[in-house]
C-alpha cells in the first residue's frame, strides 16, 4: 500500500480506500498482538512493537540426494 501511495497518482476516493485499509490492518494487528498462536505474546516476551519475530528455517546448500 505504501508503494502504491508513493508511485501511483490516486483520486481522493482511491486514497481514502488505501487509508481505510491501512487503518483496518493496524487495528487488526493491534488486536492480535495479545492473541498467542502458541505460547507467549510479543508483549509477554517484552519485545518492542516494531520487532517482528520470524521463524527459523533450516537451509541446506549443495546437492540433495
mmCIF file as Biopython writes it, N, C-alpha, C and O atoms, coordinates in Angstrom:
data_model
#
loop_
_atom_site.group_PDB
_atom_site.id
_atom_site.type_symbol
_atom_site.label_atom_id
_atom_site.label_alt_id
_atom_site.label_comp_id
_atom_site.label_asym_id
_atom_site.label_entity_id
_atom_site.label_seq_id
_atom_site.pdbx_PDB_ins_code
_atom_site.Cartn_x
_atom_site.Cartn_y
_atom_site.Cartn_z
_atom_site.occupancy
_atom_site.B_iso_or_equiv
_atom_site.auth_seq_id
_atom_site.auth_asym_id
_atom_site.pdbx_PDB_model_num
ATOM 1   N N  . UNK A ? 1  ? 0.811   -1.192  0.000  1.0 0.0 1  A 1 
ATOM 2   C CA . UNK A ? 1  ? 0.000   0.000   0.000  1.0 0.0 1  A 1 
ATOM 3   C C  . UNK A ? 1  ? 0.856   1.257   0.000  1.0 0.0 1  A 1 
ATOM 4   O O  . UNK A ? 1  ? 0.555   2.228   -0.695 1.0 0.0 1  A 1 
ATOM 5   N N  . UNK A ? 2  ? 1.934   1.227   0.794  1.0 0.0 2  A 1 
ATOM 6   C CA . UNK A ? 2  ? 2.808   2.399   0.852  1.0 0.0 2  A 1 
ATOM 7   C C  . UNK A ? 2  ? 3.439   2.669   -0.514 1.0 0.0 2  A 1 
ATOM 8   O O  . UNK A ? 2  ? 3.563   3.822   -0.928 1.0 0.0 2  A 1 
ATOM 9   N N  . UNK A ? 3  ? 3.836   1.604   -1.210 1.0 0.0 3  A 1 
ATOM 10  C CA . UNK A ? 3  ? 4.430   1.765   -2.535 1.0 0.0 3  A 1 
ATOM 11  C C  . UNK A ? 3  ? 3.421   2.383   -3.491 1.0 0.0 3  A 1 
ATOM 12  O O  . UNK A ? 3  ? 3.759   3.271   -4.274 1.0 0.0 3  A 1 
ATOM 13  N N  . UNK A ? 4  ? 2.190   1.914   -3.424 1.0 0.0 4  A 1 
ATOM 14  C CA . UNK A ? 4  ? 1.155   2.448   -4.287 1.0 0.0 4  A 1 
ATOM 15  C C  . UNK A ? 4  ? 0.948   3.935   -4.008 1.0 0.0 4  A 1 
ATOM 16  O O  . UNK A ? 4  ? 0.790   4.722   -4.941 1.0 0.0 4  A 1 
ATOM 17  N N  . UNK A ? 5  ? 0.946   4.319   -2.757 1.0 0.0 5  A 1 
ATOM 18  C CA . UNK A ? 5  ? 0.775   5.732   -2.407 1.0 0.0 5  A 1 
ATOM 19  C C  . UNK A ? 5  ? 1.917   6.587   -2.953 1.0 0.0 5  A 1 
ATOM 20  O O  . UNK A ? 5  ? 1.705   7.722   -3.379 1.0 0.0 5  A 1 
ATOM 21  N N  . UNK A ? 6  ? 3.111   6.040   -2.936 1.0 0.0 6  A 1 
ATOM 22  C CA . UNK A ? 6  ? 4.273   6.815   -3.356 1.0 0.0 6  A 1 
ATOM 23  C C  . UNK A ? 6  ? 4.434   6.877   -4.870 1.0 0.0 6  A 1 
ATOM 24  O O  . UNK A ? 6  ? 4.965   7.856   -5.394 1.0 0.0 6  A 1 
ATOM 25  N N  . UNK A ? 7  ? 3.980   5.842   -5.579 1.0 0.0 7  A 1 
ATOM 26  C CA . UNK A ? 7  ? 4.286   5.770   -7.004 1.0 0.0 7  A 1 
ATOM 27  C C  . UNK A ? 7  ? 3.095   5.913   -7.936 1.0 0.0 7  A 1 
ATOM 28  O O  . UNK A ? 7  ? 3.286   6.036   -9.145 1.0 0.0 7  A 1 
ATOM 29  N N  . UNK A ? 8  ? 1.889   5.901   -7.425 1.0 0.0 8  A 1 
ATOM 30  C CA . UNK A ? 8  ? 0.705   5.933   -8.265 1.0 0.0 8  A 1 
ATOM 31  C C  . UNK A ? 8  ? -0.165  7.122   -7.899 1.0 0.0 8  A 1 
ATOM 32  O O  . UNK A ? 8  ? -0.543  7.285   -6.739 1.0 0.0 8  A 1 
ATOM 33  N N  . UNK A ? 9  ? -0.485  7.955   -8.887 1.0 0.0 9  A 1 
ATOM 34  C CA . UNK A ? 9  ? -1.417  9.044   -8.583 1.0 0.0 9  A 1 
ATOM 35  C C  . UNK A ? 9  ? -2.810  8.471   -8.298 1.0 0.0 9  A 1 
ATOM 36  O O  . UNK A ? 9  ? -3.336  7.684   -9.086 1.0 0.0 9  A 1 
ATOM 37  N N  . UNK A ? 10 ? -3.392  8.862   -7.190 1.0 0.0 10 A 1 
ATOM 38  C CA . UNK A ? 10 ? -4.688  8.329   -6.779 1.0 0.0 10 A 1 
ATOM 39  C C  . UNK A ? 10 ? -5.714  9.453   -6.683 1.0 0.0 10 A 1 
ATOM 40  O O  . UNK A ? 10 ? -5.393  10.602  -6.379 1.0 0.0 10 A 1 
ATOM 41  N N  . UNK A ? 11 ? -6.965  9.074   -6.955 1.0 0.0 11 A 1 
ATOM 42  C CA . UNK A ? 11 ? -8.059  10.015  -6.729 1.0 0.0 11 A 1 
ATOM 43  C C  . UNK A ? 11 ? -8.306  10.092  -5.229 1.0 0.0 11 A 1 
ATOM 44  O O  . UNK A ? 11 ? -7.761  9.295   -4.466 1.0 0.0 11 A 1 
ATOM 45  N N  . UNK A ? 12 ? -9.115  11.037  -4.809 1.0 0.0 12 A 1 
ATOM 46  C CA . UNK A ? 12 ? -9.438  11.149  -3.380 1.0 0.0 12 A 1 
ATOM 47  C C  . UNK A ? 12 ? -10.106 9.879   -2.874 1.0 0.0 12 A 1 
ATOM 48  O O  . UNK A ? 12 ? -9.798  9.421   -1.774 1.0 0.0 12 A 1 
ATOM 49  N N  . UNK A ? 13 ? -11.017 9.300   -3.658 1.0 0.0 13 A 1 
ATOM 50  C CA . UNK A ? 13 ? -11.698 8.062   -3.250 1.0 0.0 13 A 1 
ATOM 51  C C  . UNK A ? 13 ? -10.717 6.902   -3.132 1.0 0.0 13 A 1 
ATOM 52  O O  . UNK A ? 13 ? -10.807 6.103   -2.200 1.0 0.0 13 A 1 
ATOM 53  N N  . UNK A ? 14 ? -9.785  6.807   -4.072 1.0 0.0 14 A 1 
ATOM 54  C CA . UNK A ? 14 ? -8.790  5.734   -4.012 1.0 0.0 14 A 1 
ATOM 55  C C  . UNK A ? 14 ? -7.879  5.910   -2.805 1.0 0.0 14 A 1 
ATOM 56  O O  . UNK A ? 14 ? -7.550  4.947   -2.112 1.0 0.0 14 A 1 
ATOM 57  N N  . UNK A ? 15 ? -7.482  7.144   -2.569 1.0 0.0 15 A 1 
ATOM 58  C CA . UNK A ? 15 ? -6.629  7.437   -1.417 1.0 0.0 15 A 1 
ATOM 59  C C  . UNK A ? 15 ? -7.353  7.085   -0.113 1.0 0.0 15 A 1 
ATOM 60  O O  . UNK A ? 15 ? -6.742  6.530   0.800  1.0 0.0 15 A 1 
ATOM 61  N N  . UNK A ? 16 ? -8.638  7.400   -0.021 1.0 0.0 16 A 1 
ATOM 62  C CA . UNK A ? 16 ? -9.425  7.078   1.168  1.0 0.0 16 A 1 
ATOM 63  C C  . UNK A ? 16 ? -9.506  5.568   1.368  1.0 0.0 16 A 1 
ATOM 64  O O  . UNK A ? 16 ? -9.440  5.083   2.497  1.0 0.0 16 A 1 
ATOM 65  N N  . UNK A ? 17 ? -9.651  4.824   0.264  1.0 0.0 17 A 1 
ATOM 66  C CA . UNK A ? 17 ? -9.715  3.360   0.370  1.0 0.0 17 A 1 
ATOM 67  C C  . UNK A ? 17 ? -8.400  2.790   0.892  1.0 0.0 17 A 1 
ATOM 68  O O  . UNK A ? 17 ? -8.405  1.877   1.718  1.0 0.0 17 A 1 
ATOM 69  N N  . UNK A ? 18 ? -7.278  3.321   0.416  1.0 0.0 18 A 1 
ATOM 70  C CA . UNK A ? 18 ? -5.970  2.870   0.896  1.0 0.0 18 A 1 
ATOM 71  C C  . UNK A ? 18 ? -5.812  3.211   2.368  1.0 0.0 18 A 1 
ATOM 72  O O  . UNK A ? 18 ? -5.379  2.372   3.158  1.0 0.0 18 A 1 
ATOM 73  N N  . UNK A ? 19 ? -6.159  4.435   2.741  1.0 0.0 19 A 1 
ATOM 74  C CA . UNK A ? 19 ? -6.049  4.850   4.141  1.0 0.0 19 A 1 
ATOM 75  C C  . UNK A ? 19 ? -6.930  3.992   5.041  1.0 0.0 19 A 1 
ATOM 76  O O  . UNK A ? 19 ? -6.508  3.603   6.130  1.0 0.0 19 A 1 
ATOM 77  N N  . UNK A ? 20 ? -8.157  3.691   4.596  1.0 0.0 20 A 1 
ATOM 78  C CA . UNK A ? 20 ? -9.055  2.837   5.376  1.0 0.0 20 A 1 
ATOM 79  C C  . UNK A ? 20 ? -8.474  1.436   5.528  1.0 0.0 20 A 1 
ATOM 80  O O  . UNK A ? 20 ? -8.576  0.825   6.591  1.0 0.0 20 A 1 
ATOM 81  N N  . UNK A ? 21 ? -7.862  0.931   4.455  1.0 0.0 21 A 1 
ATOM 82  C CA . UNK A ? 21 ? -7.237  -0.395  4.512  1.0 0.0 21 A 1 
ATOM 83  C C  . UNK A ? 21 ? -6.090  -0.433  5.499  1.0 0.0 21 A 1 
ATOM 84  O O  . UNK A ? 21 ? -5.941  -1.394  6.253  1.0 0.0 21 A 1 
ATOM 85  N N  . UNK A ? 22 ? -5.276  0.619   5.493  1.0 0.0 22 A 1 
ATOM 86  C CA . UNK A ? 22 ? -4.163  0.692   6.441  1.0 0.0 22 A 1 
ATOM 87  C C  . UNK A ? 22 ? -4.669  0.788   7.870  1.0 0.0 22 A 1 
ATOM 88  O O  . UNK A ? 22 ? -4.121  0.148   8.767  1.0 0.0 22 A 1 
ATOM 89  N N  . UNK A ? 23 ? -5.695  1.570   8.085  1.0 0.0 23 A 1 
ATOM 90  C CA . UNK A ? 23 ? -6.272  1.702   9.426  1.0 0.0 23 A 1 
ATOM 91  C C  . UNK A ? 23 ? -6.809  0.364   9.900  1.0 0.0 23 A 1 
ATOM 92  O O  . UNK A ? 23 ? -6.591  -0.024  11.047 1.0 0.0 23 A 1 
ATOM 93  N N  . UNK A ? 24 ? -7.512  -0.345  9.022  1.0 0.0 24 A 1 
ATOM 94  C CA . UNK A ? 24 ? -8.058  -1.660  9.381  1.0 0.0 24 A 1 
ATOM 95  C C  . UNK A ? 24 ? -6.939  -2.646  9.691  1.0 0.0 24 A 1 
ATOM 96  O O  . UNK A ? 24 ? -7.041  -3.425  10.639 1.0 0.0 24 A 1 
ATOM 97  N N  . UNK A ? 25 ? -5.874  -2.616  8.898  1.0 0.0 25 A 1 
ATOM 98  C CA . UNK A ? 25 ? -4.746  -3.515  9.137  1.0 0.0 25 A 1 
ATOM 99  C C  . UNK A ? 25 ? -4.083  -3.213  10.478 1.0 0.0 25 A 1 
ATOM 100 O O  . UNK A ? 25 ? -3.795  -4.135  11.240 1.0 0.0 25 A 1 
ATOM 101 N N  . UNK A ? 26 ? -3.839  -1.951  10.777 1.0 0.0 26 A 1 
ATOM 102 C CA . UNK A ? 26 ? -3.224  -1.578  12.054 1.0 0.0 26 A 1 
ATOM 103 C C  . UNK A ? 26 ? -4.126  -1.972  13.232 1.0 0.0 26 A 1 
ATOM 104 O O  . UNK A ? 26 ? -3.635  -2.416  14.269 1.0 0.0 26 A 1 
ATOM 105 N N  . UNK A ? 27 ? -5.429  -1.810  13.072 1.0 0.0 27 A 1 
ATOM 106 C CA . UNK A ? 27 ? -6.370  -2.186  14.126 1.0 0.0 27 A 1 
ATOM 107 C C  . UNK A ? 27 ? -6.321  -3.694  14.366 1.0 0.0 27 A 1 
ATOM 108 O O  . UNK A ? 27 ? -6.287  -4.148  15.509 1.0 0.0 27 A 1 
ATOM 109 N N  . UNK A ? 28 ? -6.317  -4.460  13.280 1.0 0.0 28 A 1 
ATOM 110 C CA . UNK A ? 28 ? -6.246  -5.921  13.401 1.0 0.0 28 A 1 
ATOM 111 C C  . UNK A ? 28 ? -4.948  -6.352  14.059 1.0 0.0 28 A 1 
ATOM 112 O O  . UNK A ? 28 ? -4.958  -7.194  14.956 1.0 0.0 28 A 1 
ATOM 113 N N  . UNK A ? 29 ? -3.827  -5.783  13.622 1.0 0.0 29 A 1 
ATOM 114 C CA . UNK A ? 29 ? -2.544  -6.150  14.220 1.0 0.0 29 A 1 
ATOM 115 C C  . UNK A ? 29 ? -2.482  -5.797  15.700 1.0 0.0 29 A 1 
ATOM 116 O O  . UNK A ? 29 ? -1.936  -6.560  16.497 1.0 0.0 29 A 1 
ATOM 117 N N  . UNK A ? 30 ? -3.030  -4.660  16.070 1.0 0.0 30 A 1 
ATOM 118 C CA . UNK A ? 30 ? -3.048  -4.274  17.485 1.0 0.0 30 A 1 
ATOM 119 C C  . UNK A ? 30 ? -3.886  -5.253  18.298 1.0 0.0 30 A 1 
ATOM 120 O O  . UNK A ? 30 ? -3.519  -5.608  19.418 1.0 0.0 30 A 1 
ATOM 121 N N  . UNK A ? 31 ? -5.006  -5.687  17.740 1.0 0.0 31 A 1 
ATOM 122 C CA . UNK A ? 31 ? -5.874  -6.633  18.444 1.0 0.0 31 A 1 
ATOM 123 C C  . UNK A ? 31 ? -5.211  -8.001  18.555 1.0 0.0 31 A 1 
ATOM 124 O O  . UNK A ? 31 ? -5.365  -8.680  19.570 1.0 0.0 31 A 1 
ATOM 125 N N  . UNK A ? 32 ? -4.475  -8.414  17.524 1.0 0.0 32 A 1 
ATOM 126 C CA . UNK A ? 32 ? -3.848  -9.736  17.530 1.0 0.0 32 A 1 
ATOM 127 C C  . UNK A ? 32 ? -2.551  -9.778  18.331 1.0 0.0 32 A 1 
ATOM 128 O O  . UNK A ? 32 ? -2.030  -10.861 18.593 1.0 0.0 32 A 1 
ATOM 129 N N  . UNK A ? 33 ? -2.024  -8.629  18.721 1.0 0.0 33 A 1 
ATOM 130 C CA . UNK A ? 33 ? -0.786  -8.593  19.496 1.0 0.0 33 A 1 
ATOM 131 C C  . UNK A ? 33 ? -0.884  -9.423  20.758 1.0 0.0 33 A 1 
ATOM 132 O O  . UNK A ? 33 ? 0.100   -10.040 21.165 1.0 0.0 33 A 1 
ATOM 133 N N  . UNK A ? 34 ? -2.035  -9.453  21.379 1.0 0.0 34 A 1 
ATOM 134 C CA . UNK A ? 34 ? -2.212  -10.212 22.618 1.0 0.0 34 A 1 
ATOM 135 C C  . UNK A ? 34 ? -2.894  -11.551 22.412 1.0 0.0 34 A 1 
ATOM 136 O O  . UNK A ? 34 ? -3.358  -12.159 23.377 1.0 0.0 34 A 1 
ATOM 137 N N  . UNK A ? 35 ? -2.965  -12.023 21.171 1.0 0.0 35 A 1 
ATOM 138 C CA . UNK A ? 35 ? -3.558  -13.325 20.882 1.0 0.0 35 A 1 
ATOM 139 C C  . UNK A ? 35 ? -2.439  -14.293 20.530 1.0 0.0 35 A 1 
ATOM 140 O O  . UNK A ? 35 ? -1.918  -14.254 19.415 1.0 0.0 35 A 1 
ATOM 141 N N  . UNK A ? 36 ? -2.062  -15.162 21.467 1.0 0.0 36 A 1 
ATOM 142 C CA . UNK A ? 36 ? -0.940  -16.055 21.197 1.0 0.0 36 A 1 
ATOM 143 C C  . UNK A ? 36 ? -1.346  -17.203 20.262 1.0 0.0 36 A 1 
ATOM 144 O O  . UNK A ? 36 ? -2.373  -17.841 20.494 1.0 0.0 36 A 1 
ATOM 145 N N  . UNK A ? 37 ? -0.562  -17.477 19.212 1.0 0.0 37 A 1 
ATOM 146 C CA . UNK A ? 37 ? -0.837  -18.627 18.368 1.0 0.0 37 A 1 
ATOM 147 C C  . UNK A ? 37 ? -0.502  -19.903 19.134 1.0 0.0 37 A 1 
ATOM 148 O O  . UNK A ? 37 ? -1.243  -20.884 19.067 1.0 0.0 37 A 1 
ATOM 149 N N  . UNK A ? 38 ? 0.589   -19.891 19.843 1.0 0.0 38 A 1 
ATOM 150 C CA . UNK A ? 38 ? 1.003   -20.983 20.720 1.0 0.0 38 A 1 
ATOM 151 C C  . UNK A ? 38 ? 2.163   -20.432 21.537 1.0 0.0 38 A 1 
ATOM 152 O O  . UNK A ? 38 ? 3.263   -20.253 21.014 1.0 0.0 38 A 1 
ATOM 153 N N  . UNK A ? 39 ? 1.931   -20.170 22.777 1.0 0.0 39 A 1 
ATOM 154 C CA . UNK A ? 39 ? 2.994   -19.627 23.610 1.0 0.0 39 A 1 
ATOM 155 C C  . UNK A ? 39 ? 2.731   -18.188 23.980 1.0 0.0 39 A 1 
ATOM 156 O O  . UNK A ? 39 ? 1.620   -17.685 23.815 1.0 0.0 39 A 1 
ATOM 157 N N  . UNK A ? 40 ? 3.766   -17.521 24.487 1.0 0.0 40 A 1 
ATOM 158 C CA . UNK A ? 40 ? 3.591   -16.146 24.962 1.0 0.0 40 A 1 
ATOM 159 C C  . UNK A ? 40 ? 3.422   -15.147 23.813 1.0 0.0 40 A 1 
ATOM 160 O O  . UNK A ? 40 ? 3.878   -15.379 22.693 1.0 0.0 40 A 1 
ATOM 161 N N  . UNK A ? 41 ? 2.765   -14.048 24.117 1.0 0.0 41 A 1 
ATOM 162 C CA . UNK A ? 41 ? 2.568   -12.977 23.138 1.0 0.0 41 A 1 
ATOM 163 C C  . UNK A ? 41 ? 3.844   -12.136 23.051 1.0 0.0 41 A 1 
ATOM 164 O O  . UNK A ? 41 ? 4.694   -12.211 23.939 1.0 0.0 41 A 1 
ATOM 165 N N  . UNK A ? 42 ? 3.985   -11.336 21.986 1.0 0.0 42 A 1 
ATOM 166 C CA . UNK A ? 42 ? 5.149   -10.444 21.906 1.0 0.0 42 A 1 
ATOM 167 C C  . UNK A ? 42 ? 5.263   -9.523  23.118 1.0 0.0 42 A 1 
ATOM 168 O O  . UNK A ? 42 ? 6.370   -9.252  23.585 1.0 0.0 42 A 1 
ATOM 169 N N  . UNK A ? 43 ? 4.144   -9.044  23.627 1.0 0.0 43 A 1 
ATOM 170 C CA . UNK A ? 43 ? 4.203   -8.174  24.820 1.0 0.0 43 A 1 
ATOM 171 C C  . UNK A ? 43 ? 4.701   -8.947  26.033 1.0 0.0 43 A 1 
ATOM 172 O O  . UNK A ? 43 ? 5.463   -8.415  26.840 1.0 0.0 43 A 1 
ATOM 173 N N  . UNK A ? 44 ? 4.273   -10.203 26.164 1.0 0.0 44 A 1 
ATOM 174 C CA . UNK A ? 44 ? 4.738   -11.010 27.288 1.0 0.0 44 A 1 
ATOM 175 C C  . UNK A ? 44 ? 6.236   -11.302 27.178 1.0 0.0 44 A 1 
ATOM 176 O O  . UNK A ? 44 ? 6.916   -11.468 28.191 1.0 0.0 44 A 1 
ATOM 177 N N  . UNK A ? 45 ? 6.741   -11.362 25.954 1.0 0.0 45 A 1 
ATOM 178 C CA . UNK A ? 45 ? 8.173   -11.574 25.748 1.0 0.0 45 A 1 
ATOM 179 C C  . UNK A ? 45 ? 8.970   -10.297 25.944 1.0 0.0 45 A 1 
ATOM 180 O O  . UNK A ? 45 ? 10.199  -10.329 26.008 1.0 0.0 45 A 1 
ATOM 181 N N  . UNK A ? 46 ? 8.264   -9.157  26.040 1.0 0.0 46 A 1 
ATOM 182 C CA . UNK A ? 46 ? 8.927   -7.886  26.235 1.0 0.0 46 A 1 
ATOM 183 C C  . UNK A ? 46 ? 9.517   -7.304  24.966 1.0 0.0 46 A 1 
ATOM 184 O O  . UNK A ? 46 ? 10.427  -6.477  25.030 1.0 0.0 46 A 1 
ATOM 185 N N  . UNK A ? 47 ? 9.009   -7.726  23.801 1.0 0.0 47 A 1 
ATOM 186 C CA . UNK A ? 47 ? 9.518   -7.209  22.536 1.0 0.0 47 A 1 
ATOM 187 C C  . UNK A ? 47 ? 8.888   -5.865  22.220 1.0 0.0 47 A 1 
ATOM 188 O O  . UNK A ? 47 ? 7.707   -5.654  22.494 1.0 0.0 47 A 1 
ATOM 189 N N  . UNK A ? 48 ? 9.659   -4.959  21.648 1.0 0.0 48 A 1 
ATOM 190 C CA . UNK A ? 48 ? 9.078   -3.687  21.213 1.0 0.0 48 A 1 
ATOM 191 C C  . UNK A ? 48 ? 8.054   -3.930  20.105 1.0 0.0 48 A 1 
ATOM 192 O O  . UNK A ? 48 ? 8.129   -4.932  19.393 1.0 0.0 48 A 1 
ATOM 193 N N  . UNK A ? 49 ? 7.115   -3.024  19.965 1.0 0.0 49 A 1 
ATOM 194 C CA . UNK A ? 49 ? 6.038   -3.186  18.992 1.0 0.0 49 A 1 
ATOM 195 C C  . UNK A ? 49 ? 6.552   -3.299  17.565 1.0 0.0 49 A 1 
ATOM 196 O O  . UNK A ? 49 ? 5.898   -3.938  16.740 1.0 0.0 49 A 1 
ATOM 197 N N  . UNK A ? 50 ? 7.686   -2.712  17.242 1.0 0.0 50 A 1 
ATOM 198 C CA . UNK A ? 50 ? 8.189   -2.719  15.868 1.0 0.0 50 A 1 
ATOM 199 C C  . UNK A ? 50 ? 8.960   -3.988  15.524 1.0 0.0 50 A 1 
ATOM 200 O O  . UNK A ? 50 ? 9.319   -4.183  14.363 1.0 0.0 50 A 1 
ATOM 201 N N  . UNK A ? 51 ? 9.226   -4.856  16.497 1.0 0.0 51 A 1 
ATOM 202 C CA . UNK A ? 51 ? 10.002  -6.068  16.237 1.0 0.0 51 A 1 
ATOM 203 C C  . UNK A ? 51 ? 9.091   -7.150  15.676 1.0 0.0 51 A 1 
ATOM 204 O O  . UNK A ? 51 ? 8.003   -7.397  16.196 1.0 0.0 51 A 1 
ATOM 205 N N  . UNK A ? 52 ? 9.547   -7.780  14.623 1.0 0.0 52 A 1 
ATOM 206 C CA . UNK A ? 52 ? 8.830   -8.905  14.041 1.0 0.0 52 A 1 
ATOM 207 C C  . UNK A ? 52 ? 9.677   -10.151 14.253 1.0 0.0 52 A 1 
ATOM 208 O O  . UNK A ? 52 ? 10.839  -10.189 13.849 1.0 0.0 52 A 1 
ATOM 209 N N  . UNK A ? 53 ? 9.112   -11.154 14.875 1.0 0.0 53 A 1 
ATOM 210 C CA . UNK A ? 53 ? 9.821   -12.392 15.114 1.0 0.0 53 A 1 
ATOM 211 C C  . UNK A ? 53 ? 9.548   -13.313 13.936 1.0 0.0 53 A 1 
ATOM 212 O O  . UNK A ? 53 ? 8.397   -13.636 13.642 1.0 0.0 53 A 1 
ATOM 213 N N  . UNK A ? 54 ? 10.612  -13.734 13.264 1.0 0.0 54 A 1 
ATOM 214 C CA . UNK A ? 54 ? 10.480  -14.620 12.123 1.0 0.0 54 A 1 
ATOM 215 C C  . UNK A ? 54 ? 10.870  -16.037 12.522 1.0 0.0 54 A 1 
ATOM 216 O O  . UNK A ? 54 ? 11.727  -16.230 13.384 1.0 0.0 54 A 1 
ATOM 217 N N  . UNK A ? 55 ? 10.238  -17.032 11.893 1.0 0.0 55 A 1 
ATOM 218 C CA . UNK A ? 55 ? 10.591  -18.411 12.229 1.0 0.0 55 A 1 
ATOM 219 C C  . UNK A ? 55 ? 11.992  -18.745 11.722 1.0 0.0 55 A 1 
ATOM 220 O O  . UNK A ? 55 ? 12.455  -18.178 10.733 1.0 0.0 55 A 1 
ATOM 221 N N  . UNK A ? 56 ? 12.649  -19.654 12.396 1.0 0.0 56 A 1 
ATOM 222 C CA . UNK A ? 56 ? 13.961  -20.125 11.961 1.0 0.0 56 A 1 
ATOM 223 C C  . UNK A ? 56 ? 13.718  -21.263 10.985 1.0 0.0 56 A 1 
ATOM 224 O O  . UNK A ? 56 ? 13.007  -22.220 11.291 1.0 0.0 56 A 1 
ATOM 225 N N  . UNK A ? 57 ? 14.312  -21.148 9.814  1.0 0.0 57 A 1 
ATOM 226 C CA . UNK A ? 57 ? 14.124  -22.141 8.767  1.0 0.0 57 A 1 
ATOM 227 C C  . UNK A ? 57 ? 15.470  -22.769 8.459  1.0 0.0 57 A 1 
ATOM 228 O O  . UNK A ? 57 ? 16.469  -22.071 8.287  1.0 0.0 57 A 1 
ATOM 229 N N  . UNK A ? 58 ? 15.489  -24.080 8.392  1.0 0.0 58 A 1 
ATOM 230 C CA . UNK A ? 58 ? 16.728  -24.791 8.064  1.0 0.0 58 A 1 
ATOM 231 C C  . UNK A ? 58 ? 17.053  -24.560 6.593  1.0 0.0 58 A 1 
ATOM 232 O O  . UNK A ? 58 ? 16.184  -24.671 5.729  1.0 0.0 58 A 1 
ATOM 233 N N  . UNK A ? 59 ? 18.309  -24.238 6.321  1.0 0.0 59 A 1 
ATOM 234 C CA . UNK A ? 59 ? 18.775  -24.029 4.949  1.0 0.0 59 A 1 
ATOM 235 C C  . UNK A ? 59 ? 19.846  -25.054 4.647  1.0 0.0 59 A 1 
ATOM 236 O O  . UNK A ? 59 ? 20.822  -25.186 5.386  1.0 0.0 59 A 1 
ATOM 237 N N  . UNK A ? 60 ? 19.659  -25.775 3.561  1.0 0.0 60 A 1 
ATOM 238 C CA . UNK A ? 60 ? 20.661  -26.749 3.124  1.0 0.0 60 A 1 
ATOM 239 C C  . UNK A ? 60 ? 21.223  -26.302 1.790  1.0 0.0 60 A 1 
ATOM 240 O O  . UNK A ? 60 ? 20.482  -25.896 0.895  1.0 0.0 60 A 1 
ATOM 241 N N  . UNK A ? 61 ? 22.531  -26.380 1.665  1.0 0.0 61 A 1 
ATOM 242 C CA . UNK A ? 61 ? 23.165  -25.989 0.411  1.0 0.0 61 A 1 
ATOM 243 C C  . UNK A ? 61 ? 23.837  -27.208 -0.207 1.0 0.0 61 A 1 
ATOM 244 O O  . UNK A ? 61 ? 24.184  -28.163 0.488  1.0 0.0 61 A 1 
ATOM 245 N N  . UNK A ? 62 ? 24.010  -27.159 -1.498 1.0 0.0 62 A 1 
ATOM 246 C CA . UNK A ? 62 ? 24.672  -28.263 -2.190 1.0 0.0 62 A 1 
ATOM 247 C C  . UNK A ? 62 ? 23.645  -29.207 -2.792 1.0 0.0 62 A 1 
ATOM 248 O O  . UNK A ? 62 ? 22.449  -28.921 -2.840 1.0 0.0 62 A 1 
ATOM 249 N N  . UNK A ? 63 ? 24.154  -30.336 -3.247 1.0 0.0 63 A 1 
ATOM 250 C CA . UNK A ? 63 ? 23.276  -31.319 -3.899 1.0 0.0 63 A 1 
ATOM 251 C C  . UNK A ? 63 ? 22.410  -32.035 -2.877 1.0 0.0 63 A 1 
ATOM 252 O O  . UNK A ? 63 ? 22.858  -32.373 -1.781 1.0 0.0 63 A 1 
ATOM 253 N N  . UNK A ? 64 ? 21.168  -32.257 -3.260 1.0 0.0 64 A 1 
ATOM 254 C CA . UNK A ? 64 ? 20.243  -33.029 -2.416 1.0 0.0 64 A 1 
ATOM 255 C C  . UNK A ? 64 ? 20.083  -34.400 -3.053 1.0 0.0 64 A 1 
ATOM 256 O O  . UNK A ? 64 ? 19.832  -34.503 -4.253 1.0 0.0 64 A 1 
ATOM 257 N N  . UNK A ? 65 ? 20.226  -35.443 -2.264 1.0 0.0 65 A 1 
ATOM 258 C CA . UNK A ? 65 ? 20.068  -36.777 -2.831 1.0 0.0 65 A 1 
ATOM 259 C C  . UNK A ? 65 ? 18.846  -37.469 -2.318 1.0 0.0 65 A 1 
ATOM 260 O O  . UNK A ? 65 ? 18.573  -38.606 -2.703 1.0 0.0 65 A 1 
#
